[in-house]
């Protein structure tokens, strides 16, 4: 069974064809980084316009790479939410048109479930399926959620961020210090050059659900650190580097970043990773997880990958490959496959839901 999937929840237009929920026949992603980079973040209206420009060629390319025509797919899947409503609408409207024209069933998919299925898909393809119950941490620029996955497609929300998502905190700190957007990969690349214990970050004490997370305090701590120092010239040099070189190398960043700032970046990343790891370890014990799934854009972070190792016998920790960590349509197709098998189809009333919950 082959599913053509479309993903347009934020600032990447993606399409993919996946067979039997595990074999990726094609995956195409059109990035909007160059469009939004100059603004220091995603501009929703511009994102919608870029999706409109890209969606037709991206879908055509996905079918072409899979060696298929629209009439040869068995279903059309699309991200319904959560995400930017204008961006979601572009993907949903086009998917509806494809479904109507081809007579193939339409399947709406939760974007967060897609991130979980990026790992499930690769595990199946490797012949080592995910063992349940599993703990899933979905951590990206827009999401930081912890779920108990009792079995495939059955979720219970354990905790989430109460303010900034982890990836959002990385990007905001990088922007404040003049590293441009997206800033998470830059902090990750520079963190090994600093001392992760040089700057102490206070951990937020959560009332109510202690599994919830908060990163706004860490972001504010960086702001106070910044305000206490005369960093205008240093930040100006980095902003100039970004203007002159859209994607600076680590070596170029190091020429305009003193040791004290490198120590700050290393300490900030260490604090965020430790906060995530505390929740992982606690939840693994609580639910007796046999597998830990870490997915989403921040799953590319080398600090997190280094720390997220099994700390209890019999527990596997699984990350998606980098290309399936960030937003893509292959993960949407993978999440749609169980729905196709169960006959859970949408109709032409399928609507974009900016805050669509998973559990």
N, C-alpha and C positions, 0 to 999 in steps of 0.2 A: 504494500500500500504506500503510495507516494503522496506527500503533502507539500503543496506550495505555500509558503508562509511569508507574511509581510510584517515588518516591525518598523514603527515610526513614532515611538512614544516620546522621544526627546529631540536630539539633534543629529541622529544618524538614520538614513534611509536604508533599509536592508530587506533583502529577499533571499530565500533559500528553498531548495528542494531536498527533502529528507525522506528516506525509504524505511518503512517499518519502525519509525521512531528512533533509529540508531545509526543508519548509514547516511552520511552527509554527501549528497550528490553534487551540490553546489551551494555556495554561500557568498553573497555579494553585499558589500557595505559601502555606502557613499557617505563620507564624513563631512561635517560642516565646521570643522575646527577653524579653518581659515576665515570663515564668515564671522564667527562669534569671538575669535581670539582678540580682536582689536577692542571689543567691548568688555573684556574681562569676565565673560560668562554668557550663558545662552540667552538670546533675545527671542522670546516666544513667537512674535510676528515674523521675524526673519526665518526662524526655524520652519514655520509652516510654508512659507514661500519656497524655501529650498527643497522641502519635501515634494511640493508640487512639480518643481523642475526635474527632480531626480527619479520619482517613483516609476514612471513608465520605462525608462532605459534600464533601471536597476532590475525590475522584474523580468524584462526581456533577456537581460544578461544572465540572470539566474536560470531561466529555462534553457537558454542556449548552452550554458556550461554543463547542465544536466543532460543535454542531448534530447530534450523533450519539447513537446508542444503543450499548450494549455489543455487541450483535449485529452492528454495522456496522464494528467494528474488525477488523483482520487478525491481530493478535497482542497479547499482554500482556507488557510488559517490566518488570523490577523490579531494583533495586540489590541485589546479593548480598553485596557487601562492597567495600572495607574500611569499617569504621564501628563504632558501638556495637552490640553483638550484640542487645540488647533492642530497640533501635530498628529494626534491620534485620529482625528477626523479625516485627514488626508488618506491614511492607510486604510481605514475602515470603508470609506466611500469607494476607493479603488477596488478593495477586496470584494465588496458587494457587487460591483460591476462585473468583475471576473466571474464570480459565482453565478450571477444571472446569465451571463453570456455563455458560459460553459455547461451550465446545468449541474455543476459540482456543489456538494454541500459546503456551507460556510460554518466555520468554527471560531468562536471568540476565545481568546486566551488572556489570562492574567500575566502581565509582564514579570512579576516577581516569581510566579510559578515557572515561567520560562527560564529564569536564571537557575532555579533548582534543577530543572530538567537538562540544562547544559551538562551538568555533572552526571546525571542519571544516564543520559544518552551516551556519553563517552565510556562510562563504566560498562554499559551493555555491549557497546561495540568492541570493547577489549575482552569480552567474555567473563567479566568479573562484576556481576550486578551488585547494586547497592543493597546492603543488608539492613533490614528494618528491625526495630525503630531507629530512625536517624535524626540527627540534629542538623538543621540547615541554617546557616548564617548567610543572609543575603546583604551584602555591604557594597554600596556604590555611592555615586554623587547624589542620588535622590532617595536612597533607601538604606536603612540599617535595621534589619528585622531578624529575630530568632524564632524558628518554628520547630516544633516536634512534628516529624513526618512519621506517622504511625505505620502507614503502608503507602504504596504509590497513590498519589492524588488525595491523600487524607492528611490535613494539616491542622495543627493547633498553635496559635500564636502564643509564644512564651514571653517575649519582650521586644521592645523597639526603642529607637531614640525618641526622646521627648522634645528635641529641638533640631539641631543640625544633623544631617546624615554624616557619617564618617568622611566620605569622599568630599562632601560639601565643605567640611571643616578644613580638610587639606587644601582645597582650592582657594578658600577665603584667606587662609594664612599665607599662602603663596602670593596671592594678589596683593595683600598688605605689604609684603616684603619686596615687591617688584619683580616677581618671577613669572608673571604672565599667567595665561589660562590655556589649557588646564594645568594646574599647579601640582596635583598629586604625584604624577610621574617625576617631576623635577625634585620634589622633596625626597622621594624614594631614592633617586639617583645620587643625591648629595648627602643623605643621612649617613652612609658609611664613612664619610670624611669628617664627621663630628663625633663628639662624646655624648652618648645617649643619657648619661647620668649628670651632665653639667648643669642642666636647668630642671628644677623640681616642679612638677605640675600636681596641683591638688585634685584628687579624685572626688567627683560629686557623690554625695550620699543620697541615695534614692529613697523617697518615702513611698509607701504603697507597694507597688510591684518592684522588688529589688533587682529583677532581671532587666528592667528598662535601662537605657543608657542616656548619657548627656555629654555632648562635646562642646557646648557653647561656652562653658567655663574655661576650657583649655584655650579656645579661640580668644576669649577675653584676656587670658593671661599673656598670650603672645602680644596682644594689642598694648597692654600695660608695659610689657618689656620693651616694645618698640617706642612707646611714648617717653620712656625714661632715658632714652639714648638719642643722640643726634645722628640720625641715620639718613637724613635727606640726601646727602651726596652719594652714599652707597646705593640707595634705592634708585636714584636717578641714573646711575651707571647701568644698573640691571635693566631698567626700562628702555634705555638707549640701545642696549644689546638686543633686546626683544624686537625693537623697531628695525634694527639693521639686519638681524638674523632671526627669522621666524622660529627656528627650532635650534637653539644653541646646544652645543655639546657640553658634557660635564666639564671638560677642560676649560671651555669658555666661561662657564658659570663660576668656576673656581677662581678665575682671575678677578672677578668683581664681587666675591663673597668672602669676607674675613672669617677667621676661625670662630669668633664668638657667634656669628650668625649660623655657621655650620653646626655648632654645638646646639643652638636653639632648635634647628631643624631636626637633628638627630633625637633630641630629647622629646620634641613634640611627637614625632613618629613613634618613639618608644612608648610614650604615655598612651597614645591611641591604641596601639597594638596590645599593650598590657590590659587595657580596659576591655577590649574585645575578647582576649584570651581568658580573663577572669569569668566572663559570662559563659564562654564555651565550656570551660571545665566544670562550672557549677551546674549547667544544664545537662551535660553528659551524665553526671552523677544522678541528677534528679529523674531523668527519664530512662536511664539505663541504655543509652544510645550505643548501637553497634557500629554506626558510621557517622562521621561528621562531614557535612557538605559545606564548603565555603565557596561562594560564587558572587558575581557582580564585579564591577570595574576595579574595586579595591582588592579583589582577590589576586590581582597582578602584583600587588605590593610585595616586594621581596622580604621586607621585615616581617610581614604577617605570615608569609609562606615559611619562613625560617622558624617562627615560633609555634605555628600550628602543627605540632607533631603529636602523635599518640601519647597520652599521659596515663592511659589505663589499658591493661592487657585486653586484646580482642577488639580494639577500636581502630577503624581505618579513618584516615583524614584524606578527603578527596578535594582537589581543586580542578577546575576546568583548564584546558590549555588557554594561553593568553587571548587567542582569537575568539574564544567562546566565553571569555570572562566579561568583556565589554558588550554593549548592546549588539545583538545580531538576530537574524531571523531563523537560523537553524534551531536555536533553543525554543523558539515559538512553535516550530513544526514538531519538535520532540514532545513538548507539553500538550500539543493537540492530538497526538496519536492515541493516547488512552481514551480521549473523548470521541474520536472517530470510531474506535472499537466498541464503545458503549452507545454509539448513536446519539451523542449529545450535540445537536446542531443548533445554530442560530438561524434567524430569519432576517428579512430586510429591515426589521425594526432595531437591529443591533445598534447600540448607541455607545459613544465614547464616554468613559467614566474616569475622570481625572483622579479620583481617590478610591478606585476599586479595591476593596479588601480581599485578601486571600483567605483569611480565617478570622 
